[in-house]
């Protein structure tokens, strides 16, 4: 009798606190994701009533599409640059605003503000800056590099995406590094200073090893953000010029909804998911190993 009552109480607690979130997660995430995976093996176009099983044909179409392969390499290149630059700058900013400088709380707020601006608005703001402001300054100062819009150059347009992505994300990652820095016991730093350790030695031998968790979280979030960026890509370059800045998220969206190729589009989306999941798992495991060693 007591066991049945305990079980009943557990069911009630589960129903009260976990059932609704679990139901929402299943309805909003798991069911659409499962249907999307199933669609990768069919020729369904979204509106037709007949569905034909096509096996791996959609995946063959995806990998044989030169635009998809080019978009994949552009995205990997974008992720590499934004991952390194964002975390280096964010860590530097965190060191700056925890150094005891005057007005550091104001600077924290200022560095974090770009993260609050929506991607579409952010893209339009920087589109104006790159196409008007920088061009004007380049002409006035006679700087050939800035005398024409970077958005019209296939090589330079890629760097506009990197600049905006790093500018938007660095402030958010800075907060994570601030949390890591403030969590380091001051007694360790004071003891190291008494022993004659320089600021650089304290940074490399004390702060960085004790902040591996912060690095793990920041690198993971940067990877996730960089792989699925869409709004800035849409409003800043719209994939141009000549599809030179079409990242994977935009390519998948255009394939599925603009060109109405739902099967190949879903296959490309699932390939993107597998790439992101694989890289994220490898990154987290590698960083966790560093945490144990530290």
N, C-alpha and C positions, 0 to 999 in steps of 0.2 A: 504494500500500500504506500509506504514511504517512497519507494523507488519510482512508482507510477506518478506520485505527486511531484517528485523532483523532475522527472522527465517532462511532465506537463508544464511545470514552471519554466523549464528551459525552452520549450517550444513557444511559450507565450513571450518570453524575453526576446527570442530570435525573431518572432513575428513582429514585435513592437519596434525593434531597433535595426534589424538587418533585412527583413523581407522587402521593404519598400526600396531601399538603395539597390539591393540585388535585382529586384524586378526592373528597376529603371536601367541599370547597367545592362541587363540581358536584352531589354527591349530596344535600347538606344545604340548599344555597341555590338553585342554578340550576335544578335539576329541579323542586322544589316551586314556585318562583317561576313557571317557565314553565307548569306545570300550572294554577297559580292564574290566570294571564292567560287561558289557554284556557277555563277555567271561566266567565269573565266573559261569554263569548259563548254559553253553553249554559243549559239549565234543570236541570242535574244537582243533586240534592238531597243527595248524599253517600252514599246507600245504594241508589238505584235503578239498575237495569242498563241502562235505556234513556236515551239522551242525545239531546236535540233542539237543533239549532243555532238560536239566537234573535237573532243579530246584535247590534245595539247596544241591544236592548230593556232589558237590565239597567242600562245606563248611563242610559237615559231614566227608568227607575224610580228610580234613585239621585238624579238631579237634581230629579225631581218630588216627592221625599219631603221634606216641610217639616221633619221632625225631623233629617234629614241636613244640610240647609242650615243649620238653627239650630245644630247641633253643630259644623259647620264654622266658623261665625262665632264661637262660644264658644271654639273651639280657637285660632283666629287671635288673638283677644283675649288668651287665656291666654299664648300664645307671645310676643306683644309685651311684655306686662308682665314675664314671667319673664326674657326675654332682656335687657331693660334693667336691671331690678333686680339680677339675679344677677351680671351683669358689673360693674356699678357697685360693688356691695357687695364682690365678690370682689377687684376691683382695690384698693379701699380697704383691705381686710384685708391684702392683699399688701404694700401700702405700710407698713401698721402693723407687721407682723411682720418687716420687713426694715429697720426704722428704727434697730435697735440697742437697742430697749427691753429691759428686764430680763425674763427668762423668755419670750422670744419663741418659743422652740422649744415650750414648753408650750402657748402660745396657738395655734401652728400645729396641733398635735395636736388641741386642743380644737375648733378651727374645722373641721377635716377630719372629725371623728368622725361627724357626721350622715350623711355620704355612705356610711358603712359599715353603716348600719341598713337592713334590707330594706324595700322599699316597703310591703308589707302591714303589717308591724309598725309602721312609721312612721305609717301612716294611722290605725291603732288608737290609738297613743299620742296623736296630735294630736286625734283624735276625743274622747278623754277630756278633754284640755285645753280644747278649745272648748266642750264640752257640760257640763263639771262645774267645772273649776278657774276658768276665766275668768268663768263665770256666778256662781260663789260670790263671787269678788272684786268683781264688778260690784254684787252685792247688798250686800256689806259696805261698800264704798266709795261706794255710792249713785251709781254711774255708769250712766246709762240705756243707753248704747251697748253695754255688756257685761252687762246684766242678763238678757238672754235669749240662747239659743244661736244663734250665727251659722249653724250647720248647718241650722237650720229656716227660715232666711230665704233666698229665691231670689237676692236681690241680694248678701247678705253671704257666702253659701256659696261663691260664686265666689272671693272673696278668701281664703277659707281654703285653697283649692287653690294660689293664688299664693303665699301665705305659706309653706306647707309646701314647695312646689317650690323656692322661693328659698332657704329654710333648708337644704334638703338639698344643693343643687348648689353653693352659694357656696364652700364649703370646698374642693371638688374643683377648681373653676376658679381658686381662690386659688393652688393649687400651680403651675398653669401660669403665672400672672402672677409668682409668686416666681421661677420659672426664668427668665422674661424679664428681671426686674429684676436678678437676680444675674449675668446674662450681659452686662450693660452694663459696659464698661471703666471702672474707677474713675478712670483718668487723665482721662477726659473730664469727669467730674463735678468732679474736683479743679481742672481747668483752668477750668471754668465758674465755680466758686466763687472762684477767684483773680481772675477777670475781673469779679467783683461780681454774678454772677447769683444771684437769690434762689432759694429752694427751689421756689417756684411756677414760675419761669422754667425751672429745670432740669427740672421735671416735664413742662412743656408742650413745650419745645423740644428736649429731649434724650431723656428717658426714653420718652415716648409714641411719638415717631417710630421709635425703635429697638426698640419692642415690638410692631410691627404684626403680626409672625408670631404672637406670643402671643395678640393680639386675634383674629386669624383663626381659630386653633384653638379658642379659648374660645367665640367666637360660633357657630362651626360645631357644636361639641358641645352647646351650650345649645339651639340650634335642633333638633337631632336628638332630644335628650332630651325637650324640651317637646312636640314633635309626637306622640311615641309613648308618652307617660306613660299608664300603665294601673293599676298596682297601687295607687298612692296614691289615684287617682280611685275605685277600687273600694272600698277599705277606709275611706276618709275620708267620702265623700258618696254612693257608689254611684250617682252620676248625679243625685241628688235635690238639693233637693226639686223635684218636677214636671219632671224632666229638665233643670233649669237649669244643671247642672254636668256634663252628659254630654259628655265630650270625644270626639274622633273615634275613638280607639282602642277605647274602650268601646262606642261606637255600632256600629262595625264588628263587634266580637266578638258583641254581642247580636244583631245582624241575622243573622249567619251561624250561630251555634251555639245561641243561645237561641230565636230565632224560626224557625230552620231554613230561612232564605232564603239559600242558598249562592250562587246566581248574583248577585243584587243585593249581597250582602255582599262577595263577591270583587270586584265592580265598584267598590264604595266603597273597599275596601282598596287597589285599584290607583290610584284617584283620589288617595287619601292619599299613596301612594308618589310619584306624579307631582308633587304639590304640594311635598312635602318635597325631592325631587330637584331640582326647578326652583329653589326658593328657595335651597337649599344651593349650587348651581352659581353662581347670580347673586352670592350673598354671597362665595363664595371668589374669584371673578374680580374683584369690586370691591375686596376686601381685598388681593389680589395686586397690583392696580394701585397701591394706596396704598403697598405695600411698595417697588415700583419707584420711585415718586415720592419716597419717604422716603430 
